[in-house]
Amino acid sequence: MDPLLPTLSIVDTSVPQDRQQCFLKASKDAKTLASRNRCFERNTSQDKKTACEEAKKRCQHITCAPSEVQYLGQLILNFGKYNGQSFKWLVENDVGYIKYVLDLHIKERRHQGRKEGPGEYIKDLLLQYVQLFPQVSCHLEVNVDSAIYGQGRFRSFTFLEMWQWYSLHKTLQADPQAGSAQEKKMAQEAFCSVRQWLTMKEEDISVKTLKRFRQFSTKRNP
């Protein structure tokens, strides 16, 4: 195993690798570090080129020619409660924090006329790194279509796939001659599974992923 690559904490390892997702919850080590770390001041003295060069140097004990995913993982956070930790460490220990930081960063990037602050590049690089791991990037709101439903026989289905099967059920009901028996059965089961979350109040759903799925679905079925 490559020591420069993160060890991901996967929710369900029984599904195909491209349909896996990481836990959002912070690890015990992350919680301990956050409670002790008081260095929240942002270090903006280093530029992007220097930061990347130093990250590559940290890989030299393993390889003299690190790949993108290897050296990006050695970049150091210069802000927040995990100030001073590497990208690799963050992916291993608190995907929920990654989601919070990058969802906000992407939203702010979309504001026209917004001035880029010093050291802002580190969040751009974190996004670049995270996109290399679908198990992590599926949690970002920009990738919500690819988020994993994670329930029952549909545990490896994406949000978008679940919505498509839910919608197909309505189409098949309108035209009894359309679709195979297998498609009808799958669509019926998907409809029932999705419908249970749509009929519940958001505050009554305890699982974050399913709250997010309900939000995703209600935007398409107001």
Number of C-alpha atoms within 10 A of each C-alpha: 6 8 9 19 17 19 14 17 21 15 14 16 12 11 14 9 13 10 21 24 26 23 20 21 14 18 16 11 10 18 16 11 15 16 10 11 14 12 15 13 11 15 14 14 8 11 13 12 9 10 16 18 12 14 20 22 15 19 20 12 7 12 13 11 12 17 12 12 18 23 24 25 25 23 25 22 19 23 19 16 20 25 19 17 16 19 24 24 18 22 26 20 24 22 25 18 18 23 20 13 16 20 16 13 15 16 11 13 13 9 9 7 7 9 9 10 8 13 17 16 15 21 18 15 17 23 20 15 22 25 16 12 17 19 24 26 25 23 26 25 19 13 12 17 18 20 28 25 22 20 11 9 11 17 15 23 20 20 24 18 18 23 21 14 20 22 16 20 22 13 14 17 13 10 10 10 8 12 16 11 9 9 15 18 13 17 24 19 17 22 20 12 17 20 14 10 19 17 9 12 10 15 7 9 14 9 9 11 17 19 19 19 24 24 16 18 20 12 8 9 11 7
